[in-house]
Amino acid sequence: MAPNRRNRSEPESPPATLHHALLASNETAEQREARVRKLFAFFDAPSRGYLDHALIETGLSSLRMPSECDHAKDLLSAWDSNNDGRVDYEEFKRYMDEKEVELYRIFQAIDVEHSGCISHHELFHALVRAGIQIGDEELARFVDRVDKDHNGVITFGEWRDFLLLYPHEATIENIYHYLERVCLVDIGQQTVIPGGISKHIHASSYLIAGGVAGAASRTTTAPLDRLKVMLQVQTTQAHIIPAVKNIWKEGGFSGFFRGNGLNVLKVAPESAIRFYTYEMLKTFIVNAKGEGAKADVGTMGRLAAGGMAGAVAQTAIYPLDLVKTRIQTYACGGGRFPSLGTLSKDIWVQEGPRAFYKGLIPSVLGIIPYAGIDLAAYETLKDMSKKYILHDEEPGPLIQLGCGTVSGALGATFVYPLQVVRTRMQAQRAYMGMAEVFRRTFKHEGFRGFYKGLFPNLLKVVPSASITYLVYENMKKGLDLD
């Protein structure tokens, strides 16, 4: 465990011992011994007499513990006092003894009224003393996550059970960040940012991690994105192999990455705008309910907030998206490729400032149905996997990734015609509006015309999600956000 350093914002508390912790939890020594042995046996399902990384990871998955970082590795390091890669019962019990005393100490420090439980009011002031600003909704969500019997206060037993498998030092700040990771939310395409991070000092670091992850993902899948766009703008028969040959002939290997610079450039501001708008709209929805600290934004509220946040973010960065499409579809004809500045100036002079927002309406119209289908399909697939494959066990990271891949593909397929219309409006000046694109596409290309480029777009789903996840987790470790 990390060296024991007291946060100066935490008040001094009387010396804590295991005996005090037992009294606070209303347990006898025999009952506690049975509880600790039962927990060890839970992790040691094969009855080997020791725990290793694989057993700990399996146990954490069954307990639905956070899987966004290597929690099992951290626990193994904390439990394995002799560093042999295995944890026997004595090592496990020694850790539990020390951890319960540590948790009782911090519990005492928060319970300033010495009532034997922690109230909303006490937890709020403990967080404020640690320099953490927290809203009513977030505080209520945190208390509800720990308060197992939902009576509005946290007993030491509930506090201990929730944090017993937290492998790091139990300070107010560390516990807040742990709770925050437990309450992760996903607010849109390739955005993996915990709810509430805007309220503490690591917000910029999370945005950096998300930005770098998004940039890496988009760069890796850039050839598929270029191919998709080239197929979308073809009004005649479009085939993948001829399109690939044309891209290679025109620009060689680098031709597959044309426009990727702008794609990467818009990742960070798009994610930041979406995230902060999402948080603001969630707060607005909760306040509109008028139910105080106990109000929950709900699934529909999250869907609405996420959809509107996506629309605001896309509107803000849309000119970059349009210029990217123009760059990707620009026909050099053997001549010199125009610079970004020249191309942007030409659009402004020849078509006017409104041209930078061509195709915005179909783009925004697709956000909420995409999010709704993605969310509904993900939850349905996850429930089906629990029932028919895992026999009521919680899905692990691979199952979750599979469910996310399929749900994302379904959402993308449903709104894909709007993407085609948007891309054609962005790339071609001839269209006067969205209705004309729909009419001409259907008249000359039929229903299939609205799905040109769908295959390379779907091919992006798995690598895009996987690379974003992998890079994001490594960036978090590099920025000390675990």
C-alpha positions in Angstrom: 0.0 0.0 0.0 1.1 3.6 -0.4 2.9 5.3 2.5 0.6 6.5 5.2 0.3 10.2 4.7 -2.6 12.1 6.4 -4.5 14.6 4.3 -4.1 17.9 6.3 -7.8 18.6 5.7 -8.8 15.5 7.7 -9.4 16.1 11.4 -7.4 14.2 14.0 -9.3 11.2 15.3 -8.7 8.9 18.4 -6.4 5.9 17.8 -8.2 3.2 16.0 -7.7 -0.5 16.6 -9.3 -3.7 15.3 -11.2 -4.0 18.5 -12.8 -0.5 17.9 -13.7 -1.6 14.3 -15.3 -4.8 15.6 -17.4 -2.7 18.1 -18.5 -0.3 15.3 -19.6 -3.1 13.1 -21.4 -5.0 15.9 -19.4 -8.2 15.2 -17.8 -10.7 17.5 -14.2 -11.8 16.8 -15.6 -15.2 15.7 -18.1 -13.6 13.3 -15.4 -11.5 11.8 -13.1 -14.5 11.4 -15.8 -16.4 9.6 -16.5 -13.4 7.3 -12.8 -13.0 6.3 -12.5 -16.8 5.7 -15.7 -16.7 3.6 -14.3 -13.8 1.5 -11.0 -15.7 1.0 -12.9 -18.8 -0.1 -14.9 -16.8 -2.5 -11.8 -15.7 -4.4 -10.2 -19.2 -3.9 -13.1 -20.9 -5.8 -10.9 -23.9 -6.8 -9.8 -24.4 -3.2 -6.1 -24.1 -4.0 -5.2 -22.5 -0.6 -3.8 -19.4 -2.2 -4.9 -16.6 -4.5 -3.1 -15.4 -7.7 -3.8 -12.7 -10.2 -6.3 -14.8 -12.3 -8.4 -15.8 -9.3 -8.5 -12.2 -8.0 -9.5 -10.9 -11.4 -12.3 -13.6 -11.7 -13.6 -12.7 -8.2 -13.6 -9.0 -8.9 -15.6 -9.6 -12.1 -18.2 -11.6 -10.2 -18.4 -8.8 -7.6 -19.0 -6.3 -10.4 -15.9 -4.3 -9.3 -14.6 -1.6 -11.7 -12.7 -3.1 -14.7 -11.4 0.0 -16.3 -7.9 -0.4 -14.7 -6.0 -3.4 -13.4 -7.6 -3.6 -10.0 -6.6 -7.3 -9.6 -2.9 -6.4 -10.1 -3.1 -3.6 -7.5 -4.8 -5.9 -5.0 -2.3 -8.7 -5.5 0.5 -6.2 -4.8 -1.2 -5.0 -1.6 -2.0 -8.6 -0.3 1.2 -10.3 -1.3 3.5 -9.3 1.5 6.4 -11.7 0.6 6.1 -10.8 -3.2 6.0 -14.4 -4.4 3.0 -13.9 -6.7 0.7 -15.8 -4.4 -1.5 -14.8 -1.4 -2.1 -17.4 1.4 -4.8 -16.9 4.0 -2.4 -15.4 6.6 -1.3 -12.7 4.2 -4.9 -12.1 3.2 -6.0 -11.8 6.9 -3.1 -9.5 7.8 -4.2 -7.1 5.0 -7.8 -7.3 6.1 -6.8 -6.4 9.7 -4.8 -3.4 8.6 -7.4 -2.2 6.0 -10.3 -2.4 8.5 -8.4 -0.3 11.0 -7.5 2.2 8.3 -11.1 2.4 7.2 -12.4 2.8 10.7 -9.9 5.7 11.2 -11.2 7.6 8.2 -14.8 6.7 9.2 -14.2 8.3 12.6 -12.8 11.4 11.0 -15.9 11.9 8.9 -18.4 11.0 11.6 -17.8 14.3 13.5 -21.1 14.0 15.4 -20.0 10.6 16.7 -23.3 9.0 15.9 -21.8 5.8 14.6 -22.9 6.6 11.0 -22.1 9.0 8.2 -24.8 11.4 7.0 -25.0 13.3 3.7 -24.1 16.4 5.6 -21.0 14.9 7.2 -19.7 13.4 3.9 -20.3 16.7 2.1 -18.2 18.7 4.6 -15.5 16.1 4.6 -15.2 16.4 0.8 -15.2 20.2 1.1 -12.4 20.1 3.7 -10.4 18.0 1.2 -10.9 20.7 -1.5 -13.6 18.7 -3.5 -16.7 20.6 -4.7 -19.6 18.2 -5.2 -23.3 18.8 -6.2 -26.4 17.4 -4.6 -27.0 14.9 -7.3 -23.5 13.5 -7.3 -23.4 13.4 -3.4 -26.8 11.5 -3.4 -25.5 9.0 -6.0 -22.3 8.4 -4.0 -24.2 7.8 -0.7 -26.7 5.6 -2.4 -23.8 3.5 -3.9 -22.5 2.8 -0.4 -25.7 2.8 1.6 -26.8 -0.8 1.0 -30.1 -0.6 3.1 -30.9 2.8 1.6 -31.8 4.4 4.9 -30.0 7.6 4.0 -26.9 7.1 6.2 -23.7 5.0 5.9 -22.9 2.6 8.8 -19.3 1.4 9.4 -20.3 -2.0 8.1 -21.5 -0.6 4.8 -18.4 1.7 4.6 -16.1 -1.3 5.3 -17.8 -3.6 2.9 -17.6 -1.1 0.0 -14.0 -0.1 0.5 -12.5 -3.3 1.8 -11.2 -4.3 -1.6 -9.8 -0.8 -2.4 -6.0 -1.4 -2.5 -4.8 2.1 -1.9 -4.6 4.4 1.1 -8.1 5.4 2.3 -8.0 9.2 2.2 -11.1 11.3 1.4 -9.6 12.3 -1.9 -8.7 8.7 -2.9 -12.2 7.4 -1.9 -13.9 10.2 -3.9 -11.9 9.3 -7.0 -12.6 5.6 -6.5 -16.3 6.2 -6.2 -16.1 8.3 -9.3 -14.6 5.4 -11.3 -17.3 3.1 -10.0 -19.9 5.5 -11.4 -18.5 5.8 -15.0 -20.8 7.1 -17.7 -20.5 7.0 -21.5 -21.7 10.2 -23.1 -21.3 9.5 -26.8 -19.2 8.1 -29.6 -15.6 7.3 -28.5 -16.0 9.4 -25.3 -15.0 7.6 -22.1 -15.1 10.2 -19.3 -16.4 9.7 -15.8 -19.3 11.8 -14.6 -18.3 14.5 -12.2 -14.7 15.0 -13.2 -15.3 18.6 -14.0 -15.5 19.2 -10.3 -11.9 18.3 -9.4 -8.4 19.0 -10.4 -7.9 16.1 -12.8 -10.5 17.2 -15.4 -7.9 18.4 -17.8 -5.9 15.2 -17.5 -9.0 13.1 -18.3 -9.6 15.2 -21.3 -6.0 14.8 -22.4 -6.3 11.0 -22.0 -9.6 11.0 -24.0 -8.2 13.2 -26.7 -5.1 11.1 -27.2 -7.2 7.9 -27.2 -9.5 9.4 -29.8 -6.7 10.7 -31.9 -4.9 7.3 -31.9 -8.2 5.5 -32.8 -9.0 7.8 -35.6 -5.5 7.7 -37.1 -5.5 3.9 -37.0 -8.9 3.7 -38.8 -8.2 6.7 -41.1 -7.9 4.5 -44.3 -11.4 3.1 -43.6 -12.8 6.5 -43.0 -11.3 7.9 -46.3 -12.7 4.8 -48.2 -16.1 5.3 -46.6 -16.3 9.0 -47.6 -15.1 8.3 -51.2 -17.9 5.6 -51.6 -20.5 7.9 -50.0 -20.0 10.6 -52.6 -20.2 8.3 -55.6 -23.5 8.8 -57.5 -22.7 6.0 -59.9 -22.0 2.4 -59.0 -19.5 2.3 -56.1 -17.2 -0.7 -55.5 -14.6 -1.0 -52.8 -11.6 -2.4 -54.8 -11.7 0.3 -57.6 -12.1 3.0 -54.9 -9.0 1.6 -53.0 -7.0 1.6 -56.3 -8.0 5.2 -57.1 -7.0 6.4 -53.6 -3.6 4.6 -54.0 -3.1 6.0 -57.6 -3.8 9.5 -56.5 -1.8 9.7 -53.3 0.0 6.4 -52.5 0.0 5.2 -48.9 -0.4 8.8 -47.5 -3.6 9.2 -49.6 -5.4 6.9 -47.2 -4.7 9.4 -44.4 -5.8 12.5 -46.2 -7.9 14.7 -43.9 -6.8 12.8 -40.8 -5.0 15.8 -39.4 -8.3 17.7 -39.1 -10.0 14.6 -37.8 -7.4 14.4 -34.9 -7.6 18.2 -34.4 -11.3 18.2 -33.6 -11.2 15.2 -31.2 -10.2 17.1 -28.0 -12.5 20.2 -28.4 -15.4 18.0 -29.5 -15.0 15.7 -26.5 -14.6 18.6 -24.1 -17.6 20.5 -25.4 -19.7 17.3 -25.4 -18.7 16.4 -21.9 -19.2 19.8 -20.2 -22.5 20.3 -22.0 -23.6 16.9 -20.9 -22.8 17.7 -17.3 -24.6 21.0 -17.5 -27.7 19.5 -19.1 -27.9 16.7 -16.5 -27.8 19.2 -13.7 -30.6 21.2 -15.4 -32.8 18.1 -15.9 -32.3 17.1 -12.2 -33.1 20.7 -11.0 -36.2 20.8 -13.3 -37.5 17.7 -11.5 -37.5 19.7 -8.2 -36.7 16.6 -6.1 -33.6 17.9 -4.4 -30.6 15.7 -3.6 -32.5 12.5 -4.2 -33.4 13.3 -7.8 -31.9 11.0 -10.4 -31.4 12.1 -14.0 -32.7 8.7 -15.2 -32.1 6.8 -18.4 -34.3 9.0 -20.6 -32.7 12.1 -19.0 -29.2 10.8 -19.8 -30.3 9.9 -23.4 -31.7 13.4 -23.9 -28.7 15.1 -22.3 -26.3 13.0 -24.3 -28.1 13.7 -27.5 -28.3 17.4 -27.0 -24.6 17.6 -25.8 -23.6 15.7 -29.0 -25.6 18.1 -31.1 -24.0 21.2 -29.5 -20.5 19.7 -29.8 -21.0 18.7 -33.4 -22.4 22.2 -34.3 -19.3 23.8 -32.7 -16.8 21.8 -34.6 -18.8 21.3 -37.8 -16.8 23.6 -40.0 -13.7 21.4 -39.4 -15.7 18.4 -40.3 -16.9 19.9 -43.6 -13.3 21.0 -44.6 -12.1 17.5 -43.7 -14.7 16.0 -46.1 -13.7 18.5 -48.8 -10.0 17.5 -48.4 -10.8 13.8 -48.5 -12.9 14.1 -51.7 -10.8 16.8 -53.5 -9.8 15.7 -57.0 -6.2 16.7 -57.6 -6.2 15.6 -61.3 -2.4 15.4 -61.2 -2.2 19.0 -60.0 -1.1 20.5 -56.7 -3.2 19.8 -53.7 -4.5 23.1 -52.0 -3.5 23.9 -48.5 -6.0 23.9 -45.6 -6.0 27.7 -45.6 -6.5 28.0 -49.3 -9.3 25.5 -49.3 -11.1 27.2 -46.4 -10.7 30.6 -48.0 -12.1 29.3 -51.3 -15.2 28.0 -49.5 -15.7 31.3 -47.7 -15.3 33.4 -50.9 -17.1 31.2 -53.4 -19.9 29.8 -51.3 -20.1 32.1 -48.3 -19.9 31.4 -44.5 -23.1 29.3 -44.5 -21.3 26.7 -46.6 -19.3 25.6 -43.6 -22.6 24.3 -42.1 -23.9 22.3 -45.1 -25.2 19.0 -44.0 -25.5 20.0 -40.3 -29.2 19.2 -40.0 -29.0 15.5 -41.1 -25.9 15.2 -39.0 -27.7 16.4 -35.8 -30.9 14.5 -36.6 -28.9 11.2 -36.4 -27.4 11.8 -32.9 -30.4 11.0 -30.7 -31.7 7.9 -32.6 -28.1 6.6 -32.8 -27.6 7.0 -29.0 -31.0 5.5 -28.3 -30.5 2.4 -30.4 -27.0 2.0 -29.2 -28.0 2.2 -25.5 -31.1 -0.1 -25.9 -29.3 -2.7 -27.9 -26.3 -2.7 -25.5 -28.5 -3.2 -22.5 -30.5 -5.9 -24.2 -27.4 -7.8 -25.4 -25.8 -7.6 -22.0 -28.9 -8.9 -20.3 -29.1 -11.8 -22.8 -25.5 -12.7 -22.3 -26.0 -12.8 -18.5 -29.1 -15.0 -18.9 -28.1 -17.4 -21.6 -24.2 -17.5 -21.6 -22.9 -16.5 -18.2 -25.8 -17.9 -16.1 -26.5 -14.7 -14.2 -22.9 -13.7 -13.7 -21.8 -10.2 -14.7 -20.2 -9.8 -18.1 -16.5 -9.2 -18.2 -14.6 -6.7 -20.4 -14.6 -8.9 -23.5 -18.4 -9.5 -23.4 -19.0 -5.8 -22.8 -16.8 -5.0 -25.8 -18.7 -7.5 -27.9 -22.1 -6.0 -26.8 -20.8 -2.5 -27.5 -19.5 -3.5 -30.9 -22.8 -5.0 -32.0 -25.0 -2.2 -30.5 -22.7 0.5 -32.1 -23.0 -1.3 -35.4 -26.8 -1.4 -35.2 -27.0 2.3 -34.3 -24.6 3.3 -37.1 -26.5 1.2 -39.7 -29.9 2.7 -38.7 -28.7 6.4 -39.1 -26.3 5.7 -42.0 -28.5 7.2 -44.7 -28.3 10.5 -42.8 -24.5 10.2 -42.9 -24.6 9.7 -46.6 -26.8 12.8 -47.1 -24.5 14.8 -44.8 -21.4 13.8 -46.7 -22.9 14.6 -50.1 -24.0 18.0 -48.9 -20.6 18.7 -47.5 -18.6 17.5 -50.6 -20.8 18.7 -53.5 -22.0 22.3 -54.1 -24.8 21.3 -56.5 -27.3 20.2 -53.8 -29.7 22.9 -52.6 -30.8 21.1 -49.4 -31.3 17.9 -47.6 -34.6 17.0 -49.4 -33.0 17.3 -52.8 -30.2 14.9 -51.8 -32.8 12.4 -50.6 -34.9 12.8 -53.7 -32.0 12.6 -56.3 -30.2 9.7 -54.5 -33.4 7.6 -54.3 -34.3 8.4 -58.0 -30.9 7.6 -59.5 -29.5 5.0 -57.1 -32.4 3.5 -55.3 -32.5 2.5 -51.6 -29.0 1.0 -51.8 -27.6 4.4 -52.6 -28.1 5.4 -49.0 -25.8 2.7 -47.8 -22.8 3.3 -49.9 -19.6 2.9 -47.8 -21.4 1.1 -45.0 -19.1 -1.9 -45.0 -15.8 0.0 -44.3 -17.8 2.1 -41.8 -18.7 -1.1 -39.9 -15.2 -2.4 -40.2 -14.1 0.6 -38.1 -16.3 -0.3 -35.1 -14.2 -3.0 -33.5 -10.7 -1.5 -33.9 -12.0 2.0 -33.1 -13.5 0.9 -29.8 -10.6 -1.4 -28.9 -7.9 1.1 -29.7 -9.7 3.9 -27.8 -10.1 1.7 -24.8 -6.5 0.5 -24.8 -4.9 3.9 -25.3 -7.2 5.6 -22.8 -6.3 3.1 -20.1 -2.6 3.5 -20.7 -2.9 7.3 -20.8 -4.7 7.2 -17.4 -1.8 5.2 -16.0 0.7 7.6 -17.5 -1.1 10.6 -16.1 -1.6 8.9 -12.7 -5.4 8.8 -12.9 -5.9 5.2 -11.8 
